[in-house]
Amino acid sequence: MTNKVYRIGIVGASSLAGKELSDELATSLLAASDFVLLDVEDAAGQLTATADEVSFIQPVEASSFEQMDFVFFAGEAEVTKKHWQSARQAGASIVDLTYALEREQGVLVRAPWVSEVLGEKTPRTLPDLNTPAVVSGHPVAVMLALVTAKLQAKLPLKSVAATVMEPASEYGRAAMDELHQQTVNLLSFQTLPREQYDAQVSFNLLPELGEAAKVRLGTTEQRIRRHYTGLGEDRLPGLALQMVQAPVFHGYVLSMLLEFGQAATVDEIESMLAGDHFDVVSRESDPPSNLSAAGQEDIMVRVRRADEGERVTRFWLWLATDNLKLAALNAIACATELRRLRPLGKVQ
């Protein structure tokens, strides 16, 4: 545990991602810090808890970041774009969970767990890190990069293909509310709300949504591809990716098809995956699901052969994870990585 006391701001504290981040920070190496919960005016005044302390959410403004060591942006992308420079000018280390800053010059996309697997114990950019902020890697990109990095370290990979089942919670409370209301209206034969999806997502699976949808699967797919390539530092095999909007509220489920350069057994693949950040589910147990993964820190994975025979070159992986928890844990890992550059906190 750290004995340093930091002053930490969470912008977007009332959002799904912000609440999950608050909960995870309370049990992290940064738990002894002084937390300030911030959000837009409409959310200000709400009562919430962080690190066993009850706090009011305060309105975010330029002066909110004075004397802060770390600022997590976990709300709307527009809010991040509006306020991140104020946090930077106040001298805070910034971790962006909204992806608003991923195209800003000098801003790095990070997933420290992936770097560790790739053998980069000290990130090559960290000793002279002058980045104004880091973007926390997309949860799916982190999952894919972790899997391929761990396996490729032991066995050469020829190809990777994945189908991603996208949950409503990845797009915030408005998307979850619309999925809920669509379900209620369908069962009562009423008109469906379509503001978020511009399509029926309840009781349905879709590879793309309506033209007027606020949820953009294509944008998410492109982000996952960029992050996967960047996190792997071009050392991982190419990725074939398909996004599907699933009628579920929470949790990612992925189906992956992997082809290796030489044959292996299921037991060997399971052994390669076992360890930190993975819960390898045996073939005798119930398969991973978005329900069984809820609240779990590890990525659940099940392995089976894609071809006949004991030793084969192709395998199916079925993975599930709590999307909000994985995003929060990766963001905290990013802050812990940056903490090496802040030997002393501003709160003494």
N, C-alpha and C positions, 0 to 999 in steps of 0.2 A: 504494500500500500504506500501511497505517497503522503508525505507530511507537509506538502505545499498546499497553501490555501489560495485558490484562484477565484476571480470574479467572472462568472459565466452568464452570458445572456442567451436566451432562447427566443428567437423571433418567430412568431407563428405558434405560440405555446398552446393555443386552443385547438389547433389542427390535429388530425389523427396522428400524423408523423411527429408533431410537437409533443403530444401527450406520451407517446411511446418513448420518445427520446428522454423526456423527463424521468420516466420510470426507470429506464436503463442507466441513466446517469446516477441515480440514487444508489445503485449497487456497484458502481464502477470505481476505478482508481481516482476519479475526480469527485467522489461523493462528498468529501469534506469541504467542497467549494461553496462559495456564496452565489446562489442562483437568482437571477432576475428574469422574470417571465414577461415577455413583451408580445404585443399583437396590435392589429389595426383597432381603430376606435370602437368599432361595433363589438369587439370581443373584450375590450378593456373592462375591468371591474369584476370579471368572473373569478370565482374562488376555486383554487386547485391546490394540489399538493406536489411537492418535489423534495426528495430526500427526507421524508417524514415530517416536513414542515409545510404548514398551510400558508399559501401565498395568494395575493391578488395579481391578476394579469394587468400590467400597466400599458398605456398607449405608447407605441413606438414613435420616437421622434429623433431628430439629429443629436440631441443632448443625451439620449438614453445610453450611449456607449462609452461615456466617460469612465475611466479607470477600469475598463473591462479587459480581461486577458483573452478570453475566447468568446466568439459569438457564433451560434448555430442558427442558420436560416432554415426553417422547416415549414413555412407557410406557403403563401402564394409567390410565384416567380416575380410578379410585378413589384411586390413589397421588397424582395431581395434586391432587385435592380435599383429601386429607389433609395435604399438605405445602406447598401454594403460599403459605399465609399466613405460614409460617415463613420462606420465601424473601423474601416481601414485607417482613416485619419486619426482615430482615437488610439491607434496602436494595438488593436485586438487581432488575434489570429482568427481567421474566418473559415468555417466549414459550411458548405452549401449543400443542403439536401434537396433543393428545388431545381437544380440543374440550370438555373438562370445565368450562371457565370461560366459555364463550360466553354464558351467561345471567347471569353475575355482573354486578352493577351497576358501570358505569363501564369495563368491559372491552371493548376494541375488537377487531373482526375486521379483519385487515389483509392486503393484497396490494399491496406497494409498486409492482410492475410495472404493475398495473392503474391505480393512481393516476397514474403517469407518463404512461400513454397518454391518460388523461382530461384531462391538462394540469395536474394538481395536483402540481407539482414539490415544493412544500412542503405536506404534508398540513395541511388547515385546522385539525385538532385538535392538531397537534404543538407549536406555540408555547406552549400552555398545557396540555400533556399531563400530566394528573394520574392517568392510568389506572394501576391496580395491576398490569395485565398486558395483553398483546395475544394474541389467538388467531390463529394462522396459518391463513389461508383454506383451505378444502377444495380439493385439487388440481383437481377437476372444475369447481368454481365459478371458480377462477382461469383455467382454460382457456377456459371459456365467456365470462367477462367480458373476457378479453384479445381473443378473436376479435371479439366484438360491438363492443367499444370501438374497435378499430382500423378495422373496416369502417364503423361508423356515423360516424366522423370524416370519411369521404370520401363516403359514400353513405347516404341515409336508409334505415333498416331498418324493415320493417313487422311481421315476425314471426320468431320463432326457435323451432325445435323440435329436441330432441336425444334420442337413445337412447344410454344409457351402459352399456358392458359392464364389469361390476365384477369385478376380480381378487381372488383369495383373499388375497393379501398385504396388502390394505388393512385386513384384520381381524386381522393378526398371525400368529404362527407356528402357533397352534392351528388356525386355519382352513386354513392351507396343509397342515398335517399331516393333517387330516381329508380334504381333497380327494385328497391322495396315497394315503391308506389306502383310500379308497373306490375309487380306480382299481385298486389292487392287488387288493382283495377282489372287485371285479366280474370281473376277468380270471381269478380262481381260484374263482369261484362261491361266495363266502362272504358272510355277512351284512355289511351296510354300517354303519359308524359314523355316527351322526346327531346327535351332541351339539352341534355348532356350527351346522349348517344345518337339522336336522330334515327333510331331503329329500335325494334323490340329485342332487348337482350334477356329479358326474363324468360325462362324455359327455352333458351335458344343458345346456339353457338355460332359465332360470326367471325370470319377472317377480316372483315372490314365493316365500317359503320357508315351512317348516312353522311351526305356532303356537308350538312350544317352541324355535325356533331362537334361538341367541344372536346370530347375525348378523341385523340388522334393516335390510332394504333400504328400508323406508318411512321409518325414522329418517334414514338417509343421504340419501334423496331430499329430505326436508324441510330438512335442513341445507344441502344444495347450493342449494336455492331461496333460503333465507335469506341465505346468503353471497353468492350472485350478486346479489341485490337490494341488499344492503348495500355490497358492493364497488363496484357501479355507481352508488351514491348516488342510486338511483331515476332515473338518466339513461339506462339501457339498456332496450331493449324487453322486454316480458314473455316468459317462458320456458315452453314446454311440454316436460315432462321425463318420460322413461321409464327406469327402472332395470332392468337385466337381470343376473342372476348368471351369469357366464361360467365355463366349466370351465377356467380358466387360472390359473396361479400368480401372474403378475406383469404389470403394465402395463395402463393404461387405453386402451380404444379407444372412440371416440365417432363416431356418425353424426349430422350436423347438417343440417337443412333450413332455409335462409334465404330469406326473401322481401324484396326491396328495393322501394323506392318508385319506382325507375326502372330501365330495362334497362341491362345491362352485359355485358361479355364475360368469359370465363374468365381471359384474360390480365390484364384490369383487376383482377379480384378477387385473383388471385395477387399482383399488384403491391402491392395494398393490405395484404396480409398479410405480405409479405416484410419482413425486418428482425429486430430483436432478439427473441429467444425463440421464433422460428418457423423451421422448415426446410420450405420449400415444395417438395413432391415433384412432379416433372413427370409428365405423363400417359404418357410413354414409359418411366418407371422402375417398379419394383415398388411396389405400394401400401404405405403405412405399416402397421405391425402392432405388436402388443405385443412381438414378438421383435426387430424392427428398431429399436424405440425403446429397448430395454433399454440402460442406461448412457449414453443421450444426454441432454444438458442441454436441448436445444430440443424444442419441440412439433412433431411431424411432421404435415403437413397436405397433403391432395390435394383439388383442386377440380374439379367437373364440373357441367355444366348439368343442371337438372332438367326442362327443357322443350326442344322442338325450336327450332332457330334459332341464329344467331350471337350475337345480343344478346337476353338473356332477363332476367326479374326474379327467377327462383328458381334456387338453386344447392344442390347437395349438397356437404358437406365431410366428408371422412373423416380423423379425427385419431387420433394415437397418442402416448402419452407414458409415460415411466417414472414411475409414481405415487410411489414412495418418494423418488426424486431430486427431482422437482418439489416435493414437500412439504418436503424438506430445504432446497432452494434458496430457497423462499419464506420459510421460517422464518429463514434467515440474512439475507435481505433485510429482514425485520422487525427483527431485532437491529441491523442496520446503520443502519436508520432511527432506532432508539432510541439508537444510539451518539452521535448529535448532542447528546443530553441528558446524556451522560457524558463530558465532555472529558478526564477523567483516570481511569485505572484504579486499582484498589486495590492491584494488584501493581506495585510500583515497583522 
